[in-house]
């Protein structure tokens, strides 16, 4: 014994917890790209069940999003999400 506290054992990867919630694919386009999750796949935290909650989990201010699509269909922040949904978030787009 060296008198030092024992180092914790590394976690067993097989014992890793299951994802917190449904897994969705997220595309944040144009100026929202910096909010894009890595690999576009996002596991929703347990209390998140709609687009508004997804945006909050991504730290994406709702005021920056003007168009929401869920599975390529127009949606709004209160649209409920299901496992496997594809969510696209767009800012105001301008141009000539």
N, C-alpha and C positions, 0 to 999 in steps of 0.2 A: 504494500500500500504506500502510495506516495503522498497521501494527505490531500490530494487534489480531487475535486468532484469528478465522478465518472462522466465521460462524454456520452451524450445521447446517441442511441443507435440510429442509423439512417432509416428512413421510412421504407416500408416494404411497398414497392410499386404495385404489387398485386392487391394491396389493401387500400389503394387510393379511393377516395369517395367518388361516387357517380356524379355526373354533371348536375349542377344545382337545378336546372330547369330545362325547358325545351331548347334544342339547338336550332338556330336560324342562320341563314346566310344574309349578310348585310353588305350593301354597296352604298358608300357615301361618295357622291360624285362632285366634280368641280371643286369649289372652295371648301367643301366639307370633307375632302379626302383625308385630311389629318385626323379625323375621328374614326376612320376606317379600322375595324378590328383586324388583327393579323390573320392572314389567310382567309379573310372575309367570313369566317365562321365564328359564331358567338353563342356561348351557353348562357341563357338568361338566368339571372339570379332568381332564387325561389319566389320572391314577391313580385316579379315583373311578368306581366301577362299581356301587355298591349304596347303599341308603338311609342306612346308617351313614356312609358317605363323604360323601354329600350333606349330611347334618346337620353334619358336621365342616366342610365347605366353607362352610356358611352361618354358622359359629360358633354353632350351636344345640346347647346341651348335651343329650345324649340323655336325661338324667334329667328334662327338662322335657316330653318327648314320651311320651304314653301310648298313642296310637292312630295307626297308620300305614295309609294306604290307597294302593295303586298301581292306577291305572285303576279306581277305586271298589271294589276288592277288598281285604279285609284282608291286611296284609303285616307283615313284621318288618324290623328293621334290616339283616338279611343278604339281603333280597330284591334281586336284580340289577335294574338299570335298563337300559332300551333307549331309543333315540331316540324321542321323541314321547310317552313315558310322562307321565301326570298323577299327581303325588304330592301327597297331602294329609296334613298333620301336625297333630295335635290334642293339646292338653294335657289334664290331668284336668279334666273338667267337673263342676261341682257345681250344685246348685240344688234347689228344692223343688217 
